[in-house]
Amino acid sequence: MRRGVPYPAAGGQPDRAPPPTYGVRLCAAPPYLAQRGAPQRSEDLHDLDCLGFAYGATRDRWRFCGPDGEEQVEVKFRLVANSGQALLTLSCAGLGILMQPRALVEDVLRAGNLVPLLPAYAIPSRPLQILNAPDRRATPKLRSFLDFAVAKFGRSED
């Protein structure tokens, strides 16, 4: 699986039409928000503790589509990790604000361990490609995984 803009040199072939988007959520734990306050505007994030993913285009700037159009906000990271699950654990522990895939955070949001932030600001979704080697036969196991991935990650944004 590859997130981001299509990259033909990735060495694989799309097996089917990819899921349309890779939705992302901005959230934080209620204890963190009680201590530091919830951001009201995207630029408020600059003065708060954010938790950053070590790779990708969102390393030091987070993009939003707000009431005044698209904007990029420079954020400072309290911690940076190369694992979304580690960042989720840190955010649930009240250590900062998290921007991570919808699929990773939806259960903890539903349970109330994290709360969504900045509802007036949409986070641009990212394309997701599922690639397989050109010489790989579409086995029932592979087909089952692809069906699961499309169902899990390809849902439309709420």
C-alpha positions as CSV (number, residue, x, y, z in Angstrom):
1,M,0.0,0.0,0.0
2,R,1.3,3.4,-0.8
3,R,-0.1,6.7,0.4
4,G,0.3,10.0,-1.6
5,V,0.5,11.0,-5.2
6,P,0.8,8.1,-7.7
7,Y,4.4,7.2,-8.4
8,P,4.8,5.1,-11.5
9,A,8.4,4.0,-10.5
10,A,7.0,2.2,-7.5
11,G,7.5,-1.0,-9.4
12,G,4.0,-2.4,-9.1
13,Q,0.8,-2.3,-11.0
14,P,-2.5,-1.1,-9.5
15,D,-4.5,-4.3,-9.0
16,R,-7.8,-2.5,-9.3
17,A,-9.2,1.0,-9.0
18,P,-7.6,2.2,-5.7
19,P,-9.7,3.4,-2.8
20,P,-10.6,7.0,-3.5
21,T,-9.0,8.7,-0.5
22,Y,-7.0,8.2,2.7
23,G,-8.9,10.3,5.2
24,V,-7.1,12.0,8.1
25,R,-8.4,13.2,11.5
26,L,-7.0,15.9,13.9
27,C,-7.7,15.0,17.5
28,A,-6.4,15.1,21.1
29,A,-7.2,13.6,24.5
30,P,-9.6,15.4,26.8
31,P,-7.0,15.7,29.6
32,Y,-4.5,17.4,27.2
33,L,-7.3,19.8,26.1
34,A,-8.2,20.5,29.7
35,Q,-4.6,21.5,30.5
36,R,-3.6,23.3,27.3
37,G,-7.0,24.3,25.7
38,A,-8.5,23.3,22.4
39,P,-7.4,25.2,19.2
40,Q,-10.1,27.4,17.8
41,R,-8.2,28.2,14.5
42,S,-5.6,26.2,12.6
43,E,-2.9,28.8,13.5
44,D,-3.4,28.0,17.2
45,L,-1.6,24.7,16.6
46,H,1.7,26.5,16.4
47,D,1.6,27.2,20.1
48,L,0.4,23.7,21.1
49,D,2.2,20.3,21.4
50,C,1.7,18.3,18.3
51,L,2.8,14.7,17.7
52,G,4.5,14.2,14.3
53,F,4.9,11.3,11.9
54,A,8.6,11.0,10.9
55,Y,8.0,10.6,7.2
56,G,6.0,12.3,4.5
57,A,4.8,15.7,3.4
58,T,3.3,16.6,6.8
59,R,6.6,16.7,8.7
60,D,6.6,20.4,9.7
61,R,3.5,21.9,8.1
62,W,-0.1,20.7,8.3
63,R,-2.5,21.6,5.6
64,F,-6.2,22.5,6.1
65,C,-9.1,23.8,4.1
66,G,-10.6,26.4,6.4
67,P,-13.2,29.1,6.1
68,D,-10.8,31.3,4.2
69,G,-9.5,28.6,1.9
70,E,-6.5,26.3,1.9
71,E,-3.7,27.1,4.4
72,Q,-0.6,25.5,5.7
73,V,0.3,25.8,9.4
74,E,3.8,25.4,10.7
75,V,3.6,23.1,13.7
76,K,6.2,22.2,16.4
77,F,6.4,18.6,17.5
78,R,6.7,17.6,21.1
79,L,7.6,14.1,19.8
80,V,8.1,12.5,16.4
81,A,7.8,8.8,15.7
82,N,7.7,6.5,12.7
83,S,4.7,4.6,14.0
84,G,1.1,5.8,13.8
85,Q,0.2,3.4,16.6
86,A,2.9,4.8,18.9
87,L,1.6,8.4,18.2
88,L,-1.9,7.2,18.9
89,T,-0.8,5.8,22.3
90,L,1.0,9.1,23.1
91,S,-2.0,11.2,22.2
92,C,-4.3,9.0,24.3
93,A,-1.9,9.5,27.2
94,G,-2.5,13.3,26.9
95,L,0.9,14.2,25.4
96,G,-0.3,16.2,22.4
97,I,-2.4,16.7,19.3
98,L,-2.5,14.0,16.7
99,M,-3.1,14.1,12.9
100,Q,-3.4,10.5,11.8
101,P,-5.5,8.3,9.4
102,R,-9.1,7.9,10.1
103,A,-8.8,4.1,10.2
104,L,-6.3,4.4,13.0
105,V,-8.2,6.8,15.2
106,E,-11.9,6.1,14.6
107,D,-12.3,3.5,17.4
108,V,-10.7,5.7,20.1
109,L,-12.7,8.7,18.9
110,R,-15.9,6.6,19.2
111,A,-14.8,5.5,22.7
112,G,-14.2,9.1,23.8
113,N,-10.5,8.6,24.5
114,L,-9.7,11.3,21.8
115,V,-11.9,14.1,20.6
116,P,-11.9,15.6,17.1
117,L,-10.5,19.2,16.7
118,L,-11.2,22.1,14.4
119,P,-14.4,20.8,12.8
120,A,-14.6,23.9,10.5
121,Y,-11.2,22.9,9.0
122,A,-11.1,20.0,6.6
123,I,-7.9,18.1,6.2
124,P,-7.2,17.3,2.5
125,S,-7.5,13.6,1.9
126,R,-4.6,11.7,0.3
127,P,-4.8,9.2,-2.5
128,L,-4.0,5.6,-1.6
129,Q,-2.7,3.0,-4.0
130,I,-2.6,-0.7,-3.6
131,L,0.1,-2.1,-5.8
132,N,1.2,-5.7,-6.5
133,A,4.1,-7.1,-8.4
134,P,3.3,-7.2,-12.2
135,D,4.1,-11.0,-12.2
136,R,2.0,-11.7,-9.1
137,R,-1.1,-13.9,-9.7
138,A,-4.3,-12.7,-8.1
139,T,-4.8,-15.5,-5.6
140,P,-7.9,-15.8,-3.5
141,K,-5.9,-14.7,-0.4
142,L,-4.7,-11.6,-2.3
143,R,-8.2,-10.8,-3.6
144,S,-9.6,-11.2,0.0
145,F,-7.0,-8.7,1.3
146,L,-7.7,-6.2,-1.5
147,D,-11.5,-6.4,-0.8
148,F,-10.8,-5.8,2.9
149,A,-8.4,-2.9,2.2
150,V,-10.9,-1.2,-0.1
151,A,-13.7,-1.7,2.5
152,K,-11.6,-0.4,5.4
153,F,-9.8,2.5,3.7
154,G,-12.0,3.4,0.8
155,R,-15.0,4.6,2.6
156,S,-16.2,8.1,1.8
157,E,-15.4,10.9,4.2
158,D,-17.9,11.6,6.9
